[in-house]
Amino acid sequence: MKTQQVANEVVLMIKVGCCGFPVSYKKYMREFTVVEVQQSFYRRLGDKQVDNWIREAPEGFEFVLKAPQCVTHPPSSPTYRRSHLGRDEIEQCGFFKLTDVVKKEMGDFISKAERLRTKIVLFQTPASFKPTEENLLNMEKFFDYFGKEFLYAWEPRGREWNVQLVRNVCEELGVIHATDPFLEMLPQTETIYFRMHGDLKSYRYSYSDEELIKLKKMVKNASGYVFFNNSSMLHDAKRFAALMSTDVDSG
């Protein structure tokens, strides 16, 4: 983890973690200071589960939540196989439409996020979410409706989202551009949100030492998050966190 010394106080600059718990949450919390919760995307978080996380989390541990798929993904998405919603409800979901189902699910999501003291929420849109006038208007209405209680990050998928368009949308809506800096364009924001997928064609990937050194240079003088989302995420996140904690010149 990268730190900065200011007036004898250590200020965290980059938080490193995984997308989901690759090991038991108790063990994970002893290794890292942040996690990007994945279950909140597929279905509602259980009250008992949230209670357990709060009880076990050490002071300063941060829960970043992935927004429910009902907000971002259309009814045709195969991810709904893991949803608690019924078919009629799913038909009202997707592409930031402010339907009654979406409002209800977001209400529950926000209540859990508040209990977990979440600071930032990630929205990931599929490639089928294209930059149409309707979709852009839906995004504007959605983020206006749910206000600025949290910081919001958005990871768009699909080639139709060009660099400048994404930057314009993020600036207009006041959201952070979430991206994999090895696969897509670098954001132009004060706070970074990197999701390291390894290879979008295959989940199976392990980062080389050279790649992690390159990543360290990318986040130099930055604040934000680096989450690993590949098959060896636990190992790679540990290696990168260790690399960030050293002041040795990597060349």
C-alpha positions in Angstrom: 0.0 0.0 0.0 1.4 3.4 -1.0 1.6 6.0 1.8 2.6 9.6 2.0 4.2 11.2 5.1 2.6 14.5 6.0 3.3 16.3 9.3 4.3 13.0 10.9 1.0 11.4 9.9 0.7 8.6 7.3 -1.9 9.4 4.7 -3.2 6.5 2.5 -2.9 7.3 -1.2 -3.7 4.0 -2.9 -5.8 1.1 -1.4 -5.1 -2.3 -2.9 -7.6 -5.2 -2.7 -9.6 -7.8 -4.6 -12.9 -8.0 -6.4 -14.7 -10.2 -4.0 -13.3 -12.4 -1.2 -11.0 -15.0 -2.8 -10.5 -16.5 0.7 -12.7 -16.4 3.9 -13.6 -12.8 4.8 -12.0 -13.2 8.2 -8.6 -14.2 6.6 -8.9 -11.5 3.9 -9.5 -8.8 6.4 -6.2 -9.6 8.1 -4.4 -9.1 4.8 -6.1 -6.1 3.2 -7.8 -2.8 4.1 -10.4 -2.8 1.3 -12.6 -5.1 -0.7 -14.9 -4.6 -3.7 -18.0 -6.6 -2.8 -19.3 -8.6 -5.7 -22.4 -10.3 -4.2 -24.3 -7.0 -4.0 -24.3 -7.0 -7.8 -26.1 -10.4 -8.1 -28.5 -10.3 -5.2 -29.4 -8.5 -2.0 -26.9 -8.7 0.8 -28.2 -10.5 3.8 -28.6 -8.8 7.2 -26.7 -11.5 9.0 -23.9 -11.4 6.4 -23.6 -7.6 6.8 -23.6 -8.0 10.6 -20.8 -10.6 10.4 -18.6 -8.3 8.2 -19.1 -5.3 10.5 -18.2 -7.4 13.6 -15.1 -8.9 12.0 -13.8 -5.8 10.1 -10.8 -4.1 11.7 -10.8 -0.4 12.3 -10.4 1.4 9.0 -11.4 -1.5 6.7 -13.4 -0.3 3.7 -16.2 -1.9 1.9 -16.7 -0.8 -1.7 -19.9 -2.1 -3.1 -20.8 -3.1 -6.7 -24.2 -1.7 -7.6 -27.1 -4.2 -8.3 -27.3 -5.6 -11.7 -31.0 -4.5 -11.9 -29.6 -0.9 -12.4 -27.2 -1.6 -15.2 -27.9 -5.0 -16.9 -30.9 -5.7 -19.3 -33.3 -8.6 -18.6 -31.5 -10.8 -21.2 -28.3 -10.8 -19.1 -27.3 -14.4 -17.9 -26.2 -12.9 -14.6 -29.9 -12.8 -13.5 -29.7 -16.6 -12.9 -28.3 -15.7 -9.5 -30.8 -13.0 -8.8 -33.5 -13.2 -6.1 -35.9 -11.2 -8.4 -38.8 -12.8 -10.2 -39.1 -12.8 -14.0 -41.7 -10.0 -14.0 -39.4 -7.8 -11.9 -36.4 -8.5 -14.0 -38.3 -7.3 -17.1 -38.3 -3.8 -15.4 -34.6 -3.7 -14.9 -31.5 -2.4 -16.7 -29.9 0.6 -18.4 -30.4 3.0 -15.4 -34.2 3.1 -15.8 -35.9 4.5 -12.7 -38.6 1.8 -12.4 -40.3 0.9 -9.1 -38.2 -2.3 -9.0 -34.9 -0.5 -9.4 -35.9 2.1 -6.7 -36.9 -0.6 -4.3 -33.6 -2.6 -4.8 -31.5 0.5 -4.6 -33.3 1.5 -1.4 -32.2 -1.8 0.2 -28.7 -1.5 -1.3 -28.2 1.9 0.1 -29.4 0.9 3.6 -26.8 -1.9 3.6 -24.1 0.4 2.2 -24.8 2.9 5.0 -24.4 0.2 7.6 -21.1 -0.8 6.1 -20.0 2.9 5.9 -19.4 2.6 2.2 -17.7 5.6 0.6 -17.8 4.5 -3.0 -20.1 2.5 -5.2 -19.2 0.9 -8.6 -21.5 0.7 -11.5 -20.4 -1.7 -14.3 -22.3 -1.5 -17.6 -22.3 -4.3 -20.2 -21.3 -3.9 -23.8 -25.0 -3.9 -24.7 -25.3 -0.5 -22.9 -24.5 1.8 -25.8 -24.1 5.6 -25.8 -27.6 6.3 -27.1 -29.5 9.5 -26.2 -31.9 7.5 -24.1 -29.3 5.7 -22.1 -27.4 8.9 -21.4 -30.5 10.6 -20.3 -31.3 7.6 -18.0 -27.9 7.9 -16.4 -28.4 11.6 -15.8 -31.9 11.1 -14.2 -30.6 8.1 -12.1 -27.6 9.9 -10.5 -29.7 13.0 -10.0 -32.4 10.9 -8.2 -30.0 9.1 -5.9 -27.9 12.2 -5.1 -24.4 12.3 -3.9 -24.5 10.3 -0.7 -21.6 8.2 -2.1 -18.8 8.6 -4.5 -19.8 6.8 -7.7 -17.5 5.0 -10.1 -18.6 3.7 -13.5 -16.9 1.1 -15.7 -18.3 1.1 -19.2 -17.8 -1.9 -21.5 -17.9 -1.8 -25.3 -15.9 -0.1 -28.0 -18.6 2.5 -28.7 -17.6 4.4 -25.6 -14.7 6.5 -26.9 -12.2 8.2 -24.7 -13.6 11.7 -24.9 -17.2 10.6 -24.5 -16.6 8.7 -21.3 -14.6 11.6 -19.9 -17.4 14.0 -20.8 -20.1 11.8 -19.2 -18.0 11.3 -16.0 -17.4 15.1 -15.7 -21.1 15.9 -16.2 -22.4 13.3 -13.8 -19.6 13.8 -11.2 -18.6 10.1 -11.3 -15.2 8.4 -11.4 -14.1 6.5 -14.5 -13.3 2.9 -13.5 -11.0 1.2 -15.9 -8.2 -1.3 -16.4 -5.3 0.9 -17.4 -3.6 -1.9 -19.3 -6.6 -2.5 -21.5 -8.3 0.8 -21.9 -7.7 4.5 -21.7 -6.4 6.2 -18.6 -8.9 8.4 -16.7 -8.3 12.1 -16.2 -9.5 12.4 -12.6 -8.0 13.1 -9.2 -9.2 9.8 -7.8 -8.4 6.6 -9.7 -10.3 3.4 -9.7 -8.4 0.6 -11.4 -9.9 -2.9 -11.9 -7.2 -5.2 -13.1 -8.8 -7.9 -15.2 -5.6 -9.3 -16.7 -7.2 -10.3 -20.0 -10.9 -9.6 -20.8 -10.9 -12.7 -23.0 -9.9 -15.0 -20.1 -10.2 -14.8 -16.3 -7.1 -16.9 -16.0 -4.2 -14.5 -15.7 -1.2 -13.8 -13.5 0.6 -10.5 -13.6 4.4 -10.5 -14.1 6.7 -8.5 -12.0 7.3 -6.1 -14.9 3.6 -5.4 -15.2 3.2 -4.7 -11.5 6.2 -2.3 -11.6 4.6 -0.6 -14.6 1.3 -0.3 -12.6 3.2 1.2 -9.7 4.5 3.9 -12.0 1.0 4.6 -13.3 -0.4 5.3 -9.8 2.5 7.4 -8.7 1.2 10.6 -7.0 -2.4 9.4 -7.3 -5.1 8.6 -4.8 -7.7 5.9 -5.1 -8.1 2.2 -5.5 -6.5 -0.8 -7.3 -8.6 -3.9 -7.4 -7.5 -7.2 -8.9 -10.1 -9.3 -10.7 -8.2 -12.2 -12.2 -7.7 -15.8 -11.3 -4.6 -15.1 -9.2 -6.1 -11.9 -7.7 -5.1 -12.8 -4.1 -1.5 -13.5 -5.0 -1.2 -10.5 -7.3 -2.9 -8.1 -4.9 -0.5 -9.2 -2.1 2.5 -8.7 -4.4 1.4 -5.3 -5.6 0.6 -4.1 -2.1 4.1 -5.2 -1.0 5.6 -3.4 -4.0 3.7 -0.2 -3.1 4.9 -0.2 0.4 8.6 -0.1 -0.7 10.4 3.1 -1.5 13.0 1.3 -3.6 13.3 2.8 -7.1 11.9 0.3 -9.6 13.7 1.9 -12.5 
